[in-house]
Amino acid sequence: DGHKIEVSVAGKAKAKIAFDPVKFRDLVSQAPEGNVVMKVGSPSGPATVKDKDTLHVIMPMFIQW
């Protein structure tokens, strides 16, 4: 689909993190040039999604794995 997503996760622990796929897809699809950088600090904390012009903060969803 032409979009590039780069994800940076702090630390070396393994974790599962879930985000609302519709909202995440909307962020990526509206990004100029289709490129975003996502940074995650912890499994339960907010993530930042940055494109060329905008910085978004999104919260993970609680999922009973």
Secondary structure as GFF3:
##gff-version 3
##sequence-region A 1 65
A	DSSP	beta_strand	4	9	.	.	.	ID=ss1
A	DSSP	alpha_helix	21	29	.	.	.	ID=ss2
A	DSSP	three_ten_helix	32	34	.	.	.	ID=ss3
A	DSSP	beta_strand	35	40	.	.	.	ID=ss4
A	DSSP	beta_strand	47	50	.	.	.	ID=ss5
A	DSSP	beta_strand	55	58	.	.	.	ID=ss6
###
